Amino acid sequence: MKQMGAGLILLIMMTVAAAAGNVEETFAVCGGRVVPIAGPEIENGVILVENGKIKAVGAASEISIPPGIPIIDAAGGWILPGLVDSFASAGQAGGDEISDPVTAGLRILDDLNPFDKRFEQTARAGITTLMVGPGRVNVIGARTVVIKPRGVTAEDMVLLEPGGVKISLGEGPKAAFGEKGRLPGTRMGSAYVVRKALLEAAEYNHKRRQAETDKAAAARKKDAKPASPLARNLDLEPLADLLEGKLPAFIECHRVDDIQTALRLVDEFGFRAVLFGAEEGWKIADQIAGRNIPVVVGSMGVGPKREETKNVKLGNAAELVKAGIKVAIGAEDSLGIGAREELVLSAALAVKAGLDRPTALRAVTLTAAEILGVASRVGSIEPGKDADLVIFTGDPLHYQTRVARVLIEGRPIPVPEQLRKPRP
């Protein structure tokens, strides 16, 4: 109890310092089971943190703690890297822009409210990185952003922007626009909208490259007139970047026919893609694996009461992984069913249905970070990475385990006392 009390005192001191703009530059986290994700678990591990980065990690017998530095005692808990939610809706003030089925020129960053209370809830749940994207209304929606739930401006929160282009297939766009008598009113209409936009983006890309060539040629001639710049098209620019491989597409597709439409578009245009949802992915796991496309799944999808997810099953993640697919697990809050606070519960349900434990924990940390393109900074406990750490009171996949401590880049996030109570 004395050790836990000392840890609480240190947490309070560090919280006050962080609020004042200062934080202990060097400290150690010890007294717990370290789960680095990128390597074997370490009983009685030690993590050295310096200037918000992980300096060293290893067993207590191997790591020398500098004398006099503050220590956070994990009190026998499990220490994991901050959790990564692959697709969330937190912080959006306005929702989907439903004026047009193609709104790729929009940025979620411009709709992000850093004071949304959901960010505080997210951080307290141990989620220290999340990708925020548009809903399921637009066929091609706003560009996503990968953030950390801290900061007083949207720019403070950004880890990667843009994170990618969101594409939605299935019931969402069909219902939103078809009811108004607008395209798309069918699934083939949604595919048409995507195909038409990408063909226009390919032409825009050709003109963009030609404009760059003309500009370079004019610069080489002393008396040449400046080349006329290409008029910008905000909706086509990100799609042109998609076709050039600079951005991935996050394609929401639940039913097997929608998944196959997504694969068809990938084959046709050759862009990088991540499937989001894919509740019936288990039916065609070999087709997805053959294209080396990652998938973000949840435990329940948008619910079995909806037509496009009536064949959802808990074993989806396990079967996709068995087929050789890189799988991340999301909290599904963006689909209106899951809760950010239960991201590890989604991983636990996947384990119950056959997914092995290491892969499940990796699916909410390092694998998710790799899919989002931010694994160089987050997702595992390794030297040089951000000191985003979560201390659980026990096995994170146990239903009674609680979050005891959360650090984002070495700065503590206060966790309510009721969440710190260890399970009996």
C-alpha positions as CSV (number, residue, x, y, z in Angstrom):
1,M,0.0,0.0,0.0
2,K,2.9,2.3,0.8
3,Q,4.3,1.8,-2.7
4,M,0.9,2.5,-4.3
5,G,0.5,5.6,-2.2
6,A,3.9,6.8,-3.3
7,G,2.9,6.2,-6.9
8,L,-0.3,8.3,-6.4
9,I,1.7,11.1,-4.9
10,L,4.1,11.1,-7.8
11,L,1.2,11.0,-10.2
12,I,-0.3,14.1,-8.6
13,M,3.0,15.9,-8.6
14,M,3.6,15.1,-12.3
15,T,0.0,16.2,-13.2
16,V,0.5,19.5,-11.5
17,A,3.8,20.0,-13.3
18,A,2.3,19.0,-16.7
19,A,-0.5,21.5,-16.1
20,A,2.1,24.2,-15.5
21,G,3.9,23.2,-18.8
22,N,6.6,21.2,-17.1
23,V,7.1,17.5,-16.5
24,E,9.8,15.4,-15.0
25,E,12.3,14.9,-17.9
26,T,13.6,11.6,-16.7
27,F,11.8,8.9,-14.6
28,A,11.3,5.2,-14.4
29,V,8.3,2.9,-14.4
30,C,8.9,-0.4,-12.6
31,G,7.3,-3.0,-10.3
32,G,5.1,-4.6,-12.9
33,R,4.8,-7.0,-15.8
34,V,6.0,-5.2,-19.0
35,V,4.3,-6.3,-22.2
36,P,6.4,-4.6,-25.0
37,I,4.3,-6.2,-27.8
38,A,7.4,-6.1,-30.1
39,G,9.2,-8.6,-27.8
40,P,8.7,-11.1,-25.0
41,E,6.9,-10.1,-21.8
42,I,9.2,-9.1,-19.0
43,E,8.4,-10.0,-15.4
44,N,9.4,-7.2,-13.0
45,G,10.3,-5.0,-15.9
46,V,11.7,-1.4,-15.9
47,I,11.1,1.3,-18.4
48,L,13.2,4.4,-18.4
49,V,11.6,7.6,-19.9
50,E,13.5,10.7,-20.9
51,N,11.9,13.8,-22.5
52,G,8.7,12.0,-23.3
53,K,10.5,9.1,-25.1
54,I,11.3,5.6,-24.0
55,K,15.0,5.4,-23.4
56,A,15.4,1.8,-22.2
57,V,13.3,-1.2,-21.4
58,G,14.2,-4.5,-19.8
59,A,14.2,-6.6,-16.6
60,A,15.0,-5.0,-13.3
61,S,18.1,-7.1,-13.1
62,E,19.3,-5.6,-16.4
63,I,18.3,-1.9,-16.3
64,S,20.2,0.4,-14.0
65,I,17.9,3.2,-12.7
66,P,19.8,6.4,-12.2
67,P,19.9,7.5,-8.6
68,G,17.5,10.2,-7.5
69,I,15.1,10.0,-10.5
70,P,11.3,9.7,-9.8
71,I,9.8,6.3,-9.9
72,I,6.2,5.2,-10.9
73,D,5.5,1.9,-9.2
74,A,3.2,-0.3,-11.2
75,A,2.3,-2.2,-8.0
76,G,2.3,-5.5,-9.7
77,G,0.2,-4.4,-12.6
78,W,0.6,-5.0,-16.3
79,I,2.4,-2.3,-18.3
80,L,1.4,-2.0,-22.0
81,P,2.0,0.5,-24.8
82,G,-0.9,3.0,-25.2
83,L,-3.8,1.4,-27.0
84,V,-4.5,2.3,-30.6
85,D,-8.0,2.6,-31.9
86,S,-8.0,2.3,-35.7
87,F,-11.2,4.2,-36.4
88,A,-13.1,6.5,-34.1
89,S,-15.6,9.3,-34.2
90,A,-14.6,11.3,-31.2
91,G,-14.2,15.1,-31.4
92,Q,-16.3,15.8,-34.5
93,A,-18.5,18.8,-34.0
94,G,-20.6,18.7,-37.2
95,G,-20.9,15.1,-38.4
96,D,-21.0,14.1,-42.1
97,E,-21.2,16.7,-44.9
98,I,-24.2,15.3,-46.8
99,S,-24.3,17.9,-49.6
100,D,-22.5,15.6,-52.0
101,P,-21.5,12.0,-52.2
102,V,-17.9,12.9,-52.8
103,T,-16.3,15.3,-50.2
104,A,-12.6,14.2,-50.4
105,G,-11.6,17.8,-50.2
106,L,-12.8,18.1,-46.6
107,R,-10.5,17.5,-43.6
108,I,-11.6,16.0,-40.3
109,L,-9.0,18.2,-38.8
110,D,-11.2,21.2,-39.5
111,D,-14.1,19.6,-37.6
112,L,-12.0,18.5,-34.6
113,N,-13.0,19.9,-31.2
114,P,-10.0,19.3,-28.8
115,F,-12.3,20.0,-25.8
116,D,-14.7,17.2,-26.6
117,K,-15.1,15.3,-23.4
118,R,-14.8,12.0,-25.3
119,F,-11.1,12.7,-25.7
120,E,-10.7,12.7,-21.9
121,Q,-12.7,9.4,-21.7
122,T,-10.6,8.0,-24.5
123,A,-7.3,8.8,-22.7
124,R,-8.5,7.5,-19.3
125,A,-9.4,4.2,-21.0
126,G,-5.8,3.8,-22.1
127,I,-6.3,4.7,-25.7
128,T,-3.5,7.1,-26.5
129,T,-3.7,7.1,-30.3
130,L,-6.7,7.0,-32.5
131,M,-7.7,7.7,-36.1
132,V,-10.7,9.9,-36.4
133,G,-12.7,9.7,-39.7
134,P,-16.1,10.6,-41.2
135,G,-19.2,8.4,-40.9
136,R,-20.8,6.1,-43.4
137,V,-22.9,8.6,-45.4
138,N,-20.6,9.9,-48.1
139,V,-19.3,7.5,-50.7
140,I,-15.9,9.3,-50.5
141,G,-15.8,11.3,-47.3
142,A,-13.4,13.7,-45.6
143,R,-9.8,12.8,-45.1
144,T,-9.0,11.1,-41.8
145,V,-6.5,12.3,-39.1
146,V,-4.5,10.2,-36.6
147,I,-4.3,12.0,-33.3
148,K,-3.5,11.7,-29.6
149,P,-6.2,12.7,-27.1
150,R,-4.3,15.6,-25.7
151,G,-3.7,19.3,-26.5
152,V,-5.6,22.5,-26.7
153,T,-5.7,22.9,-30.5
154,A,-6.4,20.4,-33.2
155,E,-2.9,20.9,-34.4
156,D,-1.5,19.9,-31.0
157,M,-3.3,16.6,-31.2
158,V,-2.1,15.6,-34.7
159,L,0.2,12.6,-35.2
160,L,-0.5,12.1,-38.9
161,E,-2.6,14.3,-41.2
162,P,-4.0,13.4,-43.6
163,G,-4.3,9.8,-42.4
164,G,-6.1,8.5,-45.5
165,V,-9.2,8.8,-47.7
166,K,-12.5,7.3,-46.3
167,I,-14.7,5.3,-48.8
168,S,-18.0,3.8,-47.8
169,L,-19.8,1.1,-49.6
170,G,-23.1,-0.6,-48.7
171,E,-26.2,0.7,-47.0
172,G,-24.9,4.1,-45.7
173,P,-24.6,6.1,-48.9
174,K,-27.4,4.3,-50.6
175,A,-29.8,5.3,-47.8
176,A,-28.6,8.8,-47.4
177,F,-28.7,9.8,-51.1
178,G,-31.1,7.3,-52.6
179,E,-33.9,8.5,-50.4
180,K,-33.5,11.9,-51.9
181,G,-33.6,10.6,-55.4
182,R,-29.9,11.2,-55.9
183,L,-27.0,9.1,-57.0
184,P,-26.1,6.6,-55.5
185,G,-29.4,4.9,-54.8
186,T,-27.9,1.4,-55.3
187,R,-24.7,-0.5,-54.5
188,M,-23.7,-0.3,-58.1
189,G,-24.3,3.4,-57.9
190,S,-21.8,3.7,-55.1
191,A,-19.2,1.8,-57.1
192,Y,-19.9,4.1,-60.1
193,V,-19.3,7.2,-57.9
194,V,-16.0,5.9,-56.7
195,R,-14.9,4.8,-60.2
196,K,-15.9,8.1,-61.8
197,A,-14.1,10.1,-59.1
198,L,-10.9,8.0,-59.5
199,L,-10.9,8.3,-63.2
200,E,-11.2,12.1,-62.9
201,A,-8.4,12.0,-60.3
202,A,-6.2,10.1,-62.8
203,E,-6.8,12.8,-65.4
204,Y,-6.1,15.5,-62.8
205,N,-2.9,13.6,-61.9
206,H,-1.8,13.6,-65.5
207,K,-2.4,17.4,-65.8
208,R,-0.6,17.9,-62.5
209,R,2.5,16.1,-63.7
210,Q,2.4,17.9,-67.0
211,A,2.2,21.3,-65.2
212,E,5.2,20.4,-63.1
213,T,7.1,19.3,-66.3
214,D,6.2,22.6,-68.0
215,K,7.3,24.6,-65.0
216,A,10.7,22.9,-64.8
217,A,11.2,23.4,-68.6
218,A,10.3,27.1,-68.3
219,A,12.8,27.5,-65.5
220,R,15.6,26.2,-67.7
221,K,15.0,28.8,-70.3
222,K,16.1,32.3,-69.6
223,D,13.4,34.3,-71.5
224,A,10.6,31.7,-71.3
225,K,7.2,32.8,-70.1
226,P,6.2,31.3,-66.7
227,A,4.2,28.1,-67.1
228,S,0.5,28.5,-66.3
229,P,-0.3,26.8,-63.0
230,L,-2.9,24.1,-62.8
231,A,-6.1,25.2,-61.2
232,R,-6.5,23.3,-57.9
233,N,-9.3,20.9,-57.3
234,L,-9.6,20.2,-53.6
235,D,-11.7,17.0,-54.1
236,L,-9.4,15.5,-56.7
237,E,-6.1,16.3,-55.0
238,P,-6.3,13.7,-52.3
239,L,-7.7,11.1,-54.7
240,A,-4.7,11.8,-57.0
241,D,-2.4,11.3,-54.0
242,L,-4.3,8.0,-53.4
243,L,-3.6,6.8,-56.9
244,E,0.1,7.8,-56.5
245,G,0.4,5.7,-53.3
246,K,0.8,8.7,-51.0
247,L,-2.4,8.0,-49.1
248,P,-4.3,4.8,-48.3
249,A,-8.0,4.3,-48.6
250,F,-10.0,3.1,-45.6
251,I,-12.9,1.3,-47.2
252,E,-16.0,0.6,-45.0
253,C,-17.6,-2.5,-46.3
254,H,-19.5,-5.0,-44.3
255,R,-21.3,-7.5,-46.5
256,V,-19.4,-9.9,-48.7
257,D,-20.6,-8.3,-52.0
258,D,-19.4,-4.9,-50.7
259,I,-16.1,-6.4,-49.8
260,Q,-15.8,-7.9,-53.3
261,T,-16.6,-4.5,-54.8
262,A,-13.8,-3.0,-52.7
263,L,-11.4,-5.6,-54.0
264,R,-12.5,-5.0,-57.5
265,L,-11.8,-1.3,-57.2
266,V,-8.4,-2.0,-55.7
267,D,-7.6,-4.3,-58.6
268,E,-8.7,-1.8,-61.2
269,F,-6.9,1.3,-59.8
270,G,-4.0,-0.3,-57.8
271,F,-4.3,1.9,-54.7
272,R,-3.4,1.0,-51.2
273,A,-6.4,0.0,-49.1
274,V,-7.5,-1.0,-45.6
275,L,-10.9,-2.7,-45.2
276,F,-12.9,-1.4,-42.3
277,G,-15.7,-3.5,-40.8
278,A,-15.6,-6.5,-43.1
279,E,-18.0,-8.6,-40.9
280,E,-18.3,-11.2,-43.7
281,G,-14.6,-11.1,-44.4
282,W,-14.3,-14.7,-43.1
283,K,-16.3,-15.9,-46.1
284,I,-13.6,-14.7,-48.6
285,A,-10.5,-14.5,-46.4
286,D,-8.4,-16.1,-49.1
287,Q,-9.4,-13.3,-51.6
288,I,-8.4,-10.6,-49.1
289,A,-5.2,-12.3,-48.2
290,G,-4.3,-12.8,-51.8
291,R,-4.2,-9.0,-52.2
292,N,-2.3,-8.4,-49.0
293,I,-5.0,-5.9,-47.7
294,P,-5.1,-5.2,-43.9
295,V,-8.5,-5.3,-42.2
296,V,-9.9,-3.5,-39.2
297,V,-12.6,-5.4,-37.5
298,G,-14.6,-5.2,-34.3
299,S,-16.3,-7.9,-32.2
300,M,-19.9,-7.2,-33.3
301,G,-19.9,-4.9,-36.3
302,V,-22.8,-2.6,-36.5
303,G,-25.1,-5.2,-35.1
304,P,-26.8,-8.4,-36.4
305,K,-30.1,-6.5,-36.7
306,R,-28.8,-4.7,-39.7
307,E,-29.2,-6.4,-43.0
308,E,-25.6,-6.0,-44.1
309,T,-24.2,-7.5,-40.9
310,K,-26.6,-10.2,-40.1
311,N,-23.8,-12.8,-40.6
312,V,-21.4,-11.2,-38.1
313,K,-19.5,-13.7,-35.9
314,L,-17.0,-13.3,-33.1
315,G,-14.5,-15.6,-34.9
316,N,-14.1,-13.2,-37.8
317,A,-10.7,-11.9,-36.6
318,A,-9.3,-15.3,-35.8
319,E,-10.3,-16.6,-39.3
320,L,-8.8,-13.6,-41.1
321,V,-5.5,-13.9,-39.1
322,K,-5.4,-17.6,-39.9
323,A,-5.6,-16.8,-43.6
324,G,-2.5,-14.6,-43.2
325,I,-4.3,-11.2,-43.1
326,K,-3.0,-8.3,-40.9
327,V,-5.8,-7.5,-38.6
328,A,-6.4,-4.7,-36.2
329,I,-9.3,-4.6,-33.7
330,G,-11.3,-1.4,-33.3
331,A,-13.7,-0.2,-30.6
332,E,-16.5,0.4,-33.2
333,D,-17.7,3.6,-31.6
334,S,-17.8,5.2,-35.1
335,L,-20.4,2.6,-36.1
336,G,-22.6,3.5,-33.2
337,I,-22.3,0.3,-31.2
338,G,-19.0,-0.1,-29.4
339,A,-17.5,2.0,-26.7
340,R,-14.0,3.4,-26.6
341,E,-13.6,2.3,-23.0
342,E,-14.1,-1.3,-24.1
343,L,-11.4,-1.6,-26.8
344,V,-9.6,-4.4,-24.8
345,L,-12.9,-6.1,-24.3
346,S,-13.3,-6.4,-28.1
347,A,-9.8,-8.0,-28.1
348,A,-10.9,-10.3,-25.3
349,L,-14.0,-11.4,-27.3
350,A,-11.8,-12.2,-30.3
351,V,-9.6,-14.4,-28.1
352,K,-12.7,-16.1,-26.8
353,A,-13.6,-16.9,-30.4
354,G,-10.1,-18.4,-31.3
355,L,-7.6,-15.5,-31.7
356,D,-4.4,-16.1,-29.8
357,R,-3.7,-13.6,-27.0
358,P,-0.4,-12.1,-28.4
359,T,-2.1,-11.4,-31.7
360,A,-5.1,-9.9,-30.0
361,L,-3.0,-7.5,-27.9
362,R,-1.0,-6.6,-30.9
363,A,-4.2,-5.9,-32.8
364,V,-5.0,-3.0,-30.4
365,T,-1.4,-1.7,-30.3
366,L,1.4,-2.3,-32.8
367,T,-0.6,-3.9,-35.6
368,A,-3.1,-1.0,-35.5
369,A,-0.2,1.5,-35.5
370,E,1.3,-0.2,-38.5
371,I,-2.0,-0.1,-40.4
372,L,-2.4,3.6,-39.6
373,G,1.2,4.4,-40.6
374,V,2.4,5.6,-37.2
375,A,4.3,2.6,-35.9
376,S,7.6,4.5,-35.9
377,R,6.3,6.4,-32.8
378,V,3.6,4.4,-31.1
379,G,2.3,0.8,-30.6
380,S,5.1,-0.8,-28.7
381,I,7.4,-0.3,-25.8
382,E,10.8,0.2,-27.5
383,P,13.6,2.7,-27.1
384,G,13.1,5.8,-29.2
385,K,9.3,5.6,-29.3
386,D,6.9,7.9,-27.5
387,A,6.4,7.1,-23.8
388,D,2.7,6.3,-24.2
389,L,2.1,3.8,-21.5
390,V,-0.9,2.2,-19.8
391,I,-0.7,0.4,-16.4
392,F,-3.5,-2.1,-15.9
393,T,-4.4,-3.6,-12.5
394,G,-4.0,-7.1,-14.0
395,D,-4.4,-9.0,-17.2
396,P,-5.8,-6.5,-19.6
397,L,-8.1,-9.1,-21.2
398,H,-9.7,-10.0,-17.9
399,Y,-13.2,-8.4,-17.6
400,Q,-12.5,-7.1,-14.1
401,T,-9.2,-5.5,-14.9
402,R,-9.1,-1.7,-14.7
403,V,-6.8,1.1,-16.0
404,A,-4.6,2.4,-13.1
405,R,-2.3,4.8,-14.9
406,V,-2.0,6.4,-18.4
407,L,1.0,8.3,-19.7
408,I,1.0,10.1,-23.0
409,E,4.5,11.1,-24.1
410,G,5.5,10.8,-20.4
411,R,2.8,13.1,-19.2
412,P,0.2,11.5,-16.8
413,I,-3.5,11.5,-17.6
414,P,-5.5,11.5,-14.3
415,V,-7.6,8.4,-13.9
416,P,-10.7,8.4,-11.7
417,E,-10.2,6.6,-8.4
418,Q,-13.0,4.1,-9.1
419,L,-11.1,2.9,-12.2
420,R,-7.9,2.3,-10.2
421,K,-9.3,-0.3,-7.8
422,P,-7.6,-3.6,-8.4
423,R,-9.9,-6.6,-9.0
424,P,-10.2,-9.0,-6.0
